[in-house]
Structure formats: structure tokens, C-alpha cells
Amino acid sequence: MTAPTIAGGELDELIRERVDSLVSARVDELFALKEAERARKPKKLAIIATKGTLDWAYPPLILATTGASLGWDVGVFFTFYGLKILQKDRKLEIGTTGNPAMPMPVPMPQLLTALPGMTPIATTMMKRQFKQHGVASIDELIELALELGVKLSPCGMTMDVFGFPESSFIDGIEPVCGATHFLTWAADADIALFT
Amino acid sequence: MTEALTVDQTLDCKGLLCPMPIVKLGKAIKLMDPGAVILLETTDPGSIPDVAAWSQSTGNPILSQDKTGPVMRFWIRKS
């Protein structure tokens, strides 16, 4: 009795089919494992804060504290005017000039908004309005962010240009860093925001 | 149904706006024992979708919720 012979071409075809099915099954298996691993990892939120007015200090801090409350890994890079938010003596203000969307108690032409004294008036008004409505203060949000483990990183370049010494910053923040450090940290972020 | 739930802690966030109700809820739930129930009271208009998203994202289920006038109440179990 002779064993059935398989022609070379036919054998190659059978081997290819078998290998394909094995490889495909294994790839699916590994892919599912990776997905599960990804799902277990907390989400990562990277925010760049570039503005230092009272109103614009809110968005990065609100988003950061919310993300941290969801159990996410959150980092905020404070650069340019945003760096002022991290200063001990930050005295954030809001200007009415160039902000026609700002609700005013009386309609006011843009030119008048530039009068001396308008900025402190607007700042006091906004702080009062925020407080009346139950919005947390910037001080509270920063304290909460630190408590929740949000990484607050000051930009070294801005420090140098604006002449902010390291001693002018609040305690508990991350070491001074540059764009490279922040970007490499943010490279695998699930959400990246520029404010 | 909501009357039957035993509440271990009540968190009054009435009058507070975003992000405070969620931040306070997150902090409070961390200190609770698994299985314990917290009753959250809010008036922030975004609370219904926000608390739902927080619940789904953190895995702590909302057992029940209601709304009376401006006040929303959520019964949440720590998983």
C-alpha cells in the first residue's frame, strides 16, 4: 500500500491555510488582551494653560479637577500668561476691553471699557457673581487639584522671560520643565486640550 | 422605591456649580466602604448627565434618582 502523495503545490497551499488560520486566531487573542489592558489603565488628560486672566484661569482648573474626580491621570502645563495662575501672589483680574461677550450690568461701548479703574471694577464684579452662583474660587480649585493629584507644571522658558523666580510659585507643584518634558508625558494622553 | 434605600451618607451640594458636585462626590466616595450608599443632592443644571457619566466612568452605580423643582437627588452605591 502506498501513502497518498500530495503534490508540492497542493502541500504549500495547505500549509499556508493552516498558518493563516493559526496566526489570525493568535493575533485576535493578543489584540483582545491589549484592549483589556488599555481599558484597565486610567484615562489620561493633558491640558496646556496659556491665559492668566481671572475668567480664563477657570477652564483648565475645572477640567483638571473633574478629570481627577473621574479617576484620571491629569497634568496641566502652565505657560505664557497661564503661568501667573501658579504664583503665590497671583491677583488674577479680568479686563472688559476687547471682550464684547462679557455680560455687563449696563450696555457699554468698548471705548469706555478702557477707562482707568474698569479692570478692578470688572474683577470685583465677576468674583462676586461667581461666589453668588456657587462657583469655586481659583484658590479653592488649585488646592483641590493638588489634593486630587493633578500634576501642575510650570514652564521654565516663561519663568525666565517673565522673570518669575521659582520661589514665587505655590508649594506642591511639579518641578519646572519645558515643552519636551510635557509633550513626552502627554504623548499617550487620551485627551489633550489647549486653553 | 427610593424610600426603601438605606443611606449611609448624605452629600449636600445644593447651590454649588460645576465642578464642585462631582469633585465632592469623588472625594466622599473614596472614604466610603464598598456597598455603602450615598445620597447626593444638587442644583447644578448639568447634574443629571454629569452624575450619569461619572457613575459610568468610575463604576459606582446610580441606584435611583429624582428631581423635585430645582433639586436633583441621586442614590449611588460605592462599588
Interface residues (C-beta under 8 A of the other chain):
Chain A: I62 L63 T65 T66 A68 S69 L70 G71 H133 G134 V135 A136 L141 L144 L148
Chain B: G15 L16 L17 C18 P19 M20 I22 V23 L25 G26 K27 W54 S57 T58
